[in-house]
């Protein structure tokens, strides 16, 4: 389960910040890490300052992702939050789709 928090503008940095919470609500088993939150179809004028990388093998390629800070695995019912820092010099509406990739496979 992916829940997006409010998108807030930080006037000091000129960046937008959003906290996104990932919850293991669909599995009776732990989800093995690393757990990556992927941002597909991000507004073209926008980038993610704190990205961990970009997808190269899993379509659509070139999508930014952030690895959640999960030591080992995400237990059933457990949650982890990811703070995302968006840069958008044009200050256009920030839009994207999310997906979650887990395990040690290449992204």
Helices and strands as residue ranges (DSSP letters): E 2-4, E 8-10, E 15-23, E 31-32, E 35-40, E 47-48, E 53-54, E 64-67, E 73-74, E 79-87, E 97-102
